[in-house]
């Protein structure tokens, strides 16, 4: 009986801790971006992952980072404005849940900023 209680307690602790992802930090465009930045048009980026057997996350936590970065990289933009994020999921029998994120927005390129990956910082604990 003690072993069962110990195993159940351990399972609850493991499930309660779950999976965590990093916070996505995005650059805020300058206040006068409509006059000081070059508009590059509408862009889109996607990212996805698989929740294997609905328990094991494979590439799931970083899908928003990848979608946002792909949108920026598609035209060499430094910022996105009017951003729309769409999240989809699909159930795949006997395999798990496929998760997909799509980021859409208006790309701009502002002077003084480099077109480089957005800095990813760890969330304070």
C-alpha positions in Angstrom: 0.0 0.0 0.0 2.9 2.4 0.8 4.4 1.7 -2.6 1.2 2.6 -4.4 0.8 5.9 -2.4 4.4 6.7 -3.1 4.0 6.1 -6.8 0.8 8.1 -7.0 2.5 11.0 -5.1 5.4 10.9 -7.5 3.1 10.8 -10.5 1.2 13.8 -9.2 4.4 15.8 -8.6 5.7 15.0 -12.1 2.4 16.0 -13.7 2.1 19.1 -11.6 5.5 20.4 -12.6 4.6 20.0 -16.3 6.5 21.7 -19.1 7.4 25.4 -19.2 8.5 27.5 -22.0 10.5 30.7 -22.2 8.8 34.1 -22.5 8.9 35.5 -26.0 10.4 39.0 -25.9 9.6 41.1 -29.0 11.1 44.5 -29.9 8.8 47.4 -29.5 9.0 49.7 -32.5 9.9 53.4 -32.0 7.0 55.7 -31.3 7.4 57.4 -34.7 7.8 54.2 -36.7 5.2 55.3 -39.3 7.5 58.0 -40.5 11.0 56.8 -39.5 10.8 53.1 -40.6 10.5 51.5 -44.0 7.4 49.3 -44.5 8.1 45.9 -46.0 4.6 44.6 -46.3 2.6 41.7 -44.9 4.5 38.7 -43.6 3.7 35.3 -42.1 5.7 32.7 -40.2 4.8 29.3 -38.9 6.1 27.0 -36.2 4.9 23.6 -34.9 5.5 20.7 -32.7 4.1 17.4 -31.6 2.7 16.4 -28.2 3.6 12.7 -28.5 1.0 10.5 -27.0 -0.5 13.7 -25.5 2.4 13.7 -22.9 5.8 14.2 -24.4 6.4 17.7 -25.9 8.5 17.6 -29.1 9.2 21.2 -30.3 5.9 22.4 -28.8 7.2 25.1 -26.4 9.2 27.1 -29.0 6.6 27.2 -31.8 5.6 30.8 -31.2 9.3 31.9 -31.1 9.9 30.1 -34.4 6.8 31.5 -36.1 7.7 35.1 -35.0 11.3 34.7 -36.1 10.4 33.2 -39.4 8.0 36.2 -40.1 10.9 38.6 -39.4 13.5 36.7 -41.4 11.2 36.3 -44.5 11.9 39.9 -45.5 14.8 41.0 -43.2 12.5 43.0 -40.9 13.4 44.4 -37.5 9.9 44.7 -36.1 6.3 43.5 -36.7 3.2 45.6 -36.2 -0.5 44.7 -36.2 0.5 41.2 -35.2 -2.0 38.3 -35.3 -1.2 34.9 -33.8 -3.3 31.9 -34.7 -2.9 28.6 -32.9 -4.1 25.3 -34.3 -4.0 21.7 -33.1 -4.8 18.4 -34.8 -5.3 15.1 -33.3 -3.4 12.2 -34.9 -4.8 8.8 -33.7 -2.3 6.7 -31.8 0.5 9.3 -32.1 -0.6 12.5 -30.3 -1.5 16.1 -31.0 0.2 18.2 -33.6 0.3 21.8 -32.6 0.9 24.7 -35.0 1.3 28.5 -34.6 1.1 31.1 -37.3 2.2 34.7 -36.9 1.0 37.3 -39.3 1.8 41.0 -39.3 3.1 44.1 -41.1 6.9 44.0 -41.3 9.0 47.2 -40.9 12.7 47.9 -40.9 13.8 50.6 -38.6 17.2 52.4 -38.8 19.5 51.7 -35.8 18.2 48.1 -35.4 19.9 45.0 -36.7 17.9 42.3 -38.5 19.0 39.6 -36.1 17.2 37.0 -34.0 15.1 38.4 -31.2 16.9 38.0 -27.9 15.5 35.1 -25.9 15.8 35.5 -22.2 15.0 33.0 -19.5 12.0 33.8 -17.3 13.0 34.7 -13.8 12.1 32.1 -11.2 
